Amino acid sequence: MLNRLAAPARRLLPTHAFARGVSVLVGGTASAQLLTVLAAPLLTRLYAPEDFGMLAVYGALLALFTVVASGRYQLAIPLPESDREAAEVVVLSLAVVVLATLVSLLLVALAGEHLAGLLGVPALAPWLWLLPLGVVLAGGYQAVSHWAVRTRAFPAIAATRIKQSLALLGIQLAAHPLGGVGLILGQAVGQGMGTLSLARAALRAVSDHRVRPAGVLAAAVRYRRFPLFSTWSGLFNTLGKQLPPLLFAALFSPWAAGLYALAHRVLAMPMALVGEAVGKVFFSSAAEAHRAGRLGPLVAKVHAILAQIAMPPAIVLVLAGPALFALAFGESWRQAGEFARWMAPWLYMVFVTSPLSHLFSVMERQWQGMAFQALLLGVRVMAIGLGAALDDLLLTVALFSLSSTACWIGFLAWLTAITGNRWTALVLPTGAALAWSLAMMLPLAIAMGVAPEGSPWAVALFLSGVLVALRYLFLFRKAYP
């Protein structure tokens, strides 16, 4: 069904391999996330902030397990020249997923109730058995989707993104009488949708190449840097992202965690997943570009594109975040809009840098990625600790976001150096994106200054949105005539 609907759109896609891959994955991911964004106003009227807080804690635990579920071996699947060796890495990744699932099951059985109480959400304890289910589904999807990246099956990945969003939202909407449990059930089951469809190709390759245990063991040794360094790097990164909902629930309340969770769900997820789609295509091209000595220009090009995409939404959040959240989700969620205003610089930097973080794997510098993520985690812990000590929730969000922004700016400068780019190759596109965005947001800025709570700001937002859409259309046609 999805393939029949997508067929006419494929004729509009650019013919260049990289551009086409980006277009397919971004299109599928954007469609999936559009469903999430459109459903959010309904979900906020069916669920209370405390329910979103419970989901945030569960989601944080699931994310921490998922990031290490396959030992990060899935990142090595696109790298081997031989399909046989890549198939061996697929088997290795899935075996580690099974091990991680058993560990999560043991944790829930032995310490689930204590863990839920420690995190400030005792109502979550009876439902933590959904954690192992989420781990096996999400971890399996990671492995088979990276085989799809290797084979450039981008339309199949895009289709699974849409299936995941439809399943997640369908369960959450239908299960709302259960309260926060309905949100958790949708999160656990929904993200595993599409795993079987992608798994067929990966498992067929495993069968065709007659993968043997000796080959899997050799792959584990050959790519040992991924679990030794990338696992810790990914864990530090994910822990840094998941600290706010976990600590907000434990140090403030589930209500505070819920406000942050909504802001992150509506804003960070679409930007991060579109960035992930670009990152998957970048990853599939970066290894070849690195071998050919063309990595620097590719990095500069991808960054310039991402800056133009991300800057306008970031400016909108700074100018009208609280008003937008109150309008879309109800007055009780205005505080989440204040969070979003402070989160905007951080989200922008994550969007423009997260696809480029694949360079750690491409250049096999995993230990440097681990060191950066450890530094980022330490800075974030100190920022949250300072805000909690002052007992100021908004200040805590601001300190967390701004300190994260500073770290990612440093990361971007480091990327400039190791890829042989001049600093102007990254700074000038950022300045151009900012200048264009400020010009397009001028009507909104004027309206917010004159009547921040009246109808003029909404009209001005629409006008600025039209200007942004025209700008996006111009950039697309210029890049892919």
C-alpha positions in Angstrom: 0.0 0.0 0.0 2.7 2.4 1.0 4.7 1.5 -2.1 1.7 2.3 -4.4 1.2 5.6 -2.7 4.9 6.5 -3.0 5.3 5.6 -6.6 4.2 8.9 -8.1 6.5 10.8 -5.7 9.6 8.8 -6.8 9.5 10.4 -10.2 10.0 13.8 -8.6 13.2 12.7 -6.8 16.7 13.9 -7.9 18.8 11.4 -9.9 22.1 11.9 -8.1 22.6 9.0 -5.7 23.4 11.0 -2.6 20.7 13.6 -3.2 18.1 10.8 -4.0 19.0 8.9 -0.9 18.7 12.0 1.3 15.4 12.9 -0.4 13.9 9.4 0.1 15.0 9.1 3.8 14.1 12.7 4.7 10.7 12.3 2.9 9.9 9.2 4.8 11.2 10.4 8.1 9.5 13.8 7.7 6.2 12.1 6.9 6.5 9.9 10.0 7.4 12.8 12.2 4.6 15.0 10.8 2.2 12.4 12.1 3.8 12.7 15.5 3.6 16.5 15.5 0.0 16.5 14.3 -1.1 14.0 16.9 0.7 15.9 19.8 -2.1 18.4 20.4 -4.6 15.5 20.7 -2.3 13.5 23.0 -1.8 16.5 25.3 -5.6 16.7 25.8 -5.8 13.0 26.5 -2.8 12.7 28.8 -1.6 14.8 31.7 2.0 16.1 32.1 2.5 13.4 34.7 1.7 10.7 32.1 4.3 12.2 29.7 6.7 12.2 32.7 6.2 8.5 33.1 6.8 8.0 29.4 9.9 10.1 29.6 11.4 8.0 32.3 10.6 4.7 30.4 11.9 6.2 27.2 15.1 7.2 28.9 15.7 3.7 30.2 14.9 2.2 26.9 17.2 4.6 25.1 20.1 3.7 27.4 19.7 0.0 26.7 19.1 0.5 23.0 22.3 2.5 22.4 24.3 -0.5 23.6 21.9 -3.2 22.6 24.0 -4.4 19.6 27.4 -3.3 21.0 27.5 -0.7 18.3 28.5 -3.4 15.9 25.7 -2.3 13.6 27.8 0.8 12.7 30.3 -1.6 11.1 27.8 -3.2 8.8 28.3 -0.7 5.9 32.1 -0.7 6.1 33.4 -4.1 4.8 34.0 -4.5 1.1 32.8 -8.1 1.2 29.1 -8.8 1.7 30.0 -12.0 3.5 31.9 -10.1 6.1 29.1 -7.6 6.4 26.6 -10.5 6.9 28.8 -11.8 9.7 28.6 -8.4 11.4 24.8 -8.6 11.1 24.7 -11.9 13.0 27.2 -10.5 15.6 24.9 -7.5 16.1 21.8 -9.6 16.6 23.5 -11.9 19.0 24.5 -9.0 21.2 20.9 -7.7 21.0 19.7 -11.0 22.5 22.3 -10.7 25.3 21.2 -7.1 26.1 17.6 -8.1 26.1 18.4 -10.8 28.7 20.3 -8.3 30.9 17.3 -5.8 30.8 14.9 -8.7 31.7 17.1 -9.6 34.7 17.3 -6.0 35.8 13.5 -5.6 35.7 13.0 -8.9 37.6 15.4 -8.2 40.4 15.3 -4.4 40.8 12.3 -3.0 38.8 10.3 -1.8 41.8 13.3 -0.2 43.5 14.4 1.5 40.3 11.0 3.0 39.6 10.9 4.4 43.2 14.4 5.8 42.9 13.4 7.7 39.7 10.4 9.2 41.3 7.8 7.2 39.3 6.6 4.3 41.5 3.6 3.8 39.2 5.9 2.7 36.5 7.1 -0.4 38.4 4.4 -2.9 37.2 5.0 -1.9 33.6 8.8 -2.1 33.4 8.4 -5.6 31.8 7.8 -3.6 28.6 11.5 -2.6 28.8 12.9 -5.9 27.5 10.3 -5.9 24.7 11.4 -2.5 23.6 15.1 -3.5 23.8 14.7 -6.5 21.5 12.5 -4.6 19.0 14.6 -1.5 18.8 18.0 -3.3 18.9 16.9 -5.7 16.1 15.8 -2.7 14.0 19.1 -1.0 14.4 21.0 -4.0 13.0 18.8 -4.8 10.0 18.3 -1.1 9.1 22.1 -0.7 8.8 22.1 -3.7 6.4 19.5 -1.7 4.4 21.9 1.3 4.6 24.7 -0.8 3.1 22.5 -2.0 0.3 21.1 1.6 -0.2 17.5 0.3 0.4 16.5 3.8 1.5 12.9 3.5 0.4 12.4 0.5 2.6 13.9 2.4 5.6 11.6 5.3 4.9 8.6 3.0 4.7 9.4 1.5 8.1 9.6 5.0 9.6 6.1 5.7 8.6 4.9 2.3 9.9 6.5 3.0 13.2 4.8 6.3 13.7 1.4 5.0 12.6 1.7 2.0 15.1 3.0 4.2 17.9 0.3 6.8 17.6 -2.5 4.3 17.0 -1.6 2.5 20.2 -1.2 5.7 22.2 -4.5 7.1 21.0 -6.4 3.9 21.6 -4.9 3.1 25.0 -5.4 6.6 26.6 -7.8 5.2 29.2 -4.8 3.4 30.7 -3.1 6.7 31.4 0.7 6.9 31.1 0.8 3.1 30.4 -0.8 3.8 27.0 2.0 6.1 26.1 4.6 3.5 27.2 2.9 0.6 25.3 2.9 2.6 22.1 6.6 3.5 22.5 7.6 -0.1 23.2 5.7 -1.7 20.4 5.6 1.0 17.8 9.3 1.5 17.2 9.7 -2.2 16.4 7.4 -2.0 13.4 9.1 -2.7 10.2 11.9 -4.8 11.7 10.6 -8.0 10.0 10.4 -6.4 6.6 14.0 -5.1 6.7 15.2 -8.4 8.4 14.2 -10.5 5.4 17.0 -9.0 3.2 19.6 -9.2 6.0 18.8 -12.7 7.0 18.7 -13.8 3.3 22.3 -12.5 3.0 23.3 -14.4 6.1 21.9 -17.6 4.6 23.3 -17.0 1.1 26.8 -16.5 2.5 26.6 -19.4 4.9 27.8 -17.4 7.9 29.7 -19.5 10.4 30.6 -18.9 14.0 34.3 -18.6 13.2 33.5 -15.8 10.8 31.3 -14.0 13.4 34.1 -14.3 16.0 36.6 -12.9 13.5 34.3 -10.0 12.8 34.0 -9.3 16.6 37.8 -9.1 16.8 38.2 -7.0 13.6 35.6 -4.4 14.7 36.3 -4.5 18.4 36.8 -0.8 18.5 33.0 -0.3 18.1 32.1 -1.9 21.4 35.2 -0.7 23.2 34.9 2.9 22.2 31.7 3.6 20.2 29.6 1.9 22.8 30.8 4.2 25.5 30.6 7.2 23.2 27.0 6.4 22.4 26.2 5.6 26.0 27.6 8.9 27.2 25.8 10.8 24.4 22.4 9.1 25.2 22.9 9.5 28.9 23.5 13.2 28.4 20.3 13.5 26.4 18.2 11.4 28.8 19.5 13.1 32.0 16.9 15.9 32.0 13.8 13.6 32.1 15.4 11.2 34.6 16.7 13.9 36.9 13.7 16.2 36.5 11.4 13.3 37.7 13.8 12.4 40.5 14.8 15.9 41.6 11.6 17.9 40.8 8.5 15.9 39.8 7.0 13.8 37.0 5.1 16.9 36.0 8.5 18.7 35.3 9.7 15.7 33.4 6.5 15.7 31.4 6.9 19.3 30.3 10.4 18.7 29.2 9.4 15.4 27.4 6.7 17.2 25.4 9.1 19.9 24.3 11.7 17.3 23.3 9.1 15.1 21.6 7.7 17.9 19.4 10.9 19.6 18.6 14.0 17.5 19.1 12.6 14.3 17.6 11.7 15.6 14.1 14.9 17.6 13.8 17.0 14.7 15.1 15.4 12.1 12.9 15.6 14.1 9.8 19.3 14.7 10.7 19.6 10.9 11.3 18.2 10.3 7.8 20.8 12.6 6.3 23.4 10.9 8.5 22.6 7.4 7.2 23.1 8.6 3.6 26.2 10.5 4.6 27.5 7.4 6.3 27.0 5.3 3.2 28.9 7.9 1.1 31.5 9.1 3.7 33.5 5.8 3.7 34.0 6.0 -0.1 34.8 9.8 0.1 37.4 9.2 2.8 39.1 6.5 0.7 39.1 8.9 -2.3 40.3 11.9 -0.3 37.1 13.9 -0.8 35.8 13.8 2.8 36.4 17.5 3.5 34.2 18.9 0.7 31.4 16.4 1.5 31.4 17.5 5.2 31.3 21.2 4.2 28.4 20.5 1.8 26.3 18.5 4.3 26.8 21.1 7.0 25.8 24.0 4.7 22.5 22.2 3.8 21.7 21.3 7.4 22.3 24.9 8.6 19.8 26.3 6.0 17.2 23.7 7.1 17.6 24.1 10.9 18.1 27.8 11.4 14.5 29.1 10.7 12.8 26.7 13.2 15.3 27.7 15.8 14.6 31.4 15.4 10.9 30.7 15.6 11.3 29.0 18.9 13.3 31.8 20.3 10.8 34.4 19.3 7.5 32.7 20.0 8.1 29.3 21.8 5.7 29.9 24.8 2.9 31.4 22.7 3.1 28.5 20.1 3.0 25.8 22.8 0.0 27.5 24.6 -1.9 27.7 21.3 -1.1 24.2 20.1 -1.3 22.2 23.3 -3.3 24.3 25.7 -2.4 26.9 28.3 -1.1 24.4 30.8 1.7 23.6 28.5 3.0 27.1 28.1 5.9 26.3 30.4 7.1 23.7 27.9 7.3 26.5 25.4 9.6 28.4 27.7 11.8 25.2 27.8 11.7 25.1 24.0 12.9 28.7 23.8 16.1 27.8 25.7 16.5 24.5 23.9 16.6 26.1 20.5 20.3 26.7 20.2 21.1 23.2 21.5 18.7 21.6 19.1 20.1 23.6 16.2 23.7 22.4 17.0 22.5 18.8 17.4 20.8 18.9 14.0 23.8 20.2 12.1 26.4 18.1 13.9 24.8 14.7 14.6 25.0 13.4 11.0 28.6 14.4 10.9 29.4 12.4 14.1 29.5 9.3 11.9 33.0 10.5 11.0 34.2 8.8 14.2 33.3 5.5 12.7 34.4 6.2 9.1 37.8 7.4 10.3 38.0 4.8 13.0 38.6 7.4 15.7 36.1 5.9 18.1 38.2 6.8 21.2 38.0 10.5 20.3 34.3 10.2 20.0 34.1 8.5 23.4 36.3 11.3 24.9 34.0 14.0 23.5 30.8 12.3 24.7 32.3 11.9 28.2 33.2 15.6 28.3 29.7 16.5 27.1 28.1 14.2 29.8 30.2 15.8 32.6 29.3 19.3 31.5 25.6 18.4 31.4 25.7 16.7 34.8 27.3 19.9 36.3 24.7 22.1 34.6 21.7 20.1 35.9 23.3 19.8 39.4 23.8 23.5 39.6 20.2 24.2 38.5 18.8 21.7 40.9 20.9 23.1 43.8 19.3 26.5 43.1 15.8 24.8 42.9 15.0 26.6 39.7 13.5 24.4 36.9 13.7 26.9 34.1 17.3 27.8 35.0 18.2 24.1 35.0 16.9 23.7 31.4 18.7 26.9 30.3 22.0 25.8 31.8 21.7 22.3 30.3 20.9 23.6 26.9 23.5 26.4 26.7 26.3 24.2 28.1 25.4 21.6 25.5 25.4 24.2 22.8 28.9 25.3 23.7 30.2 21.7 23.6 28.7 21.0 20.2 30.3 24.3 18.8 33.6 22.9 20.0 32.9 19.6 18.3 32.1 21.4 15.0 35.4 23.3 15.2 37.3 20.0 15.8 35.5 18.4 12.7 36.7 21.4 10.7 40.3 20.7 11.6 40.4 16.9 11.1 38.6 17.0 7.7 41.0 19.7 6.3 38.4 22.4 6.0 39.1 26.0 6.6 37.0 27.5 9.5 35.2 29.7 6.9 33.8 26.6 5.2 31.6 26.1 8.3 31.2 29.6 9.7 30.1 31.4 6.6 27.2 29.0 5.8 26.1 29.4 9.4 26.2 33.2 9.1 24.3 33.1 5.8 21.6 30.8 7.3 21.2 33.2 10.2 20.9 36.3 8.0 18.3 34.7 5.8 16.4 33.4 8.8 16.3 36.7 10.6 15.1 38.4 7.4 12.3 35.9 7.0 11.3 36.1 10.6 11.2 39.9 10.6 7.3 40.0 10.5 7.1 37.6 13.4 9.7 39.6 15.5 7.7 42.8 14.9 4.4 41.2 15.8 5.7 39.6 19.0 7.1 43.0 20.1 3.8 44.8 19.4 1.1 42.2 20.4 2.6 39.0 21.8 -0.7 37.5 22.8 -3.0 38.8 20.1 -3.9 37.6 16.6 -1.3 39.7 14.8 1.6 37.4 15.9 -0.2 34.3 14.4 -0.7 36.1 11.1 2.9 37.2 11.1 4.0 33.6 11.9 2.0 32.4 8.8 3.7 35.1 6.7 7.1 34.1 7.9 6.3 30.5 7.3 5.4 31.2 3.7 8.8 32.9 3.3 10.6 30.0 4.8 8.7 27.5 2.6 9.7 29.6 -0.5 13.3 29.6 0.7 13.3 25.9 1.1 11.9 25.4 -2.3 14.5 27.7 -3.9 17.3 25.8 -2.1 15.9 22.4 -3.2 15.6 23.5 -6.8 19.1 25.0 -6.7 20.7 21.9 -5.3 18.8 19.4 -7.4 17.7 21.0 -10.6 
